């Protein structure tokens, strides 16, 4: 169970009491991500995420910020995706008041010192180079580009080296003033804490934080319906393949059936893809599928890494498994997928950080919090016919996209394989 309070400045505070755990996790979720960014400022949300760690009003150096949490055995981090930026820390219960003060100061009072901003710009550039060095990461980025071409959903959240170089300190301040507002932020806390105490701490720290309208996020525009292949030639020992399809939004009524479809298809060592491509055909060491859900769209991505000469066989095998999802889901497969999904979810709920993130993310994106019990109920209500119906709705050849990173020159021969 959770408790929710909306402060006078429209800041939402959510807590879950977990009296049996010795930890407390604080998560601050802000509506700032790549979907809010114009092209010329691509990567500004991610760049800004880095900067509070460089120093705040009360902890003015990077060392002081990190030592305030790590010095008491805690952990802290942040992340940025398309729809939100999240700052979080997890500490022993006796240190949660200081940890809350630190994370709140990071969001409310980052110094944004010009010298430190320029130093961190180089760090962000190194992060982009590091991502580019991993062929599997490149395949992940390329499949987004072909699923959502020419728009923020298909763009690297980190931006490009050129766009990051062009982001000025003034642009950062203006963007932060718009997006980091109380009406666009959720603070969630989980652990051995009392709701009223958390609200009191937050209220005192944020009493001068005033709401204002954030920038709008950019909806998805779907393009061509023809199969698209994107190949990036590299001298690698493996070909890295991502086959992608359009998925479902966070609120689509079929989202639970879609999640179970993914489990049957490629989530885990007993999934159809794993058994077919690895155990039966020995085409790949790693093969899996995953789903993503956003405000107005989603995706299903199949990834595998194969010996380059086996690329065509692997693509054909994946396409065949997608086609077979149209035909039948056995009661045994569905039962196993349900138990797998429920079990993974309930195991996550042991961790205070996972619980706090669960609450904050849902409240920010949906304006409500579905409990684990709500999700279990939704999963239990899915039938075999529901999964097949969703497969026929979404897993269609005219929606198939393929990204390949490896020693290949073109994609014409691969494009012909994207047929059921």
Order of alpha helices (4+ residues) and beta strands (2+ residues): beta-beta-beta-alpha-alpha-beta-beta-alpha-alpha-alpha-alpha-alpha-beta-alpha-beta-beta-alpha-beta-beta-alpha-alpha-alpha-alpha-alpha-beta-alpha
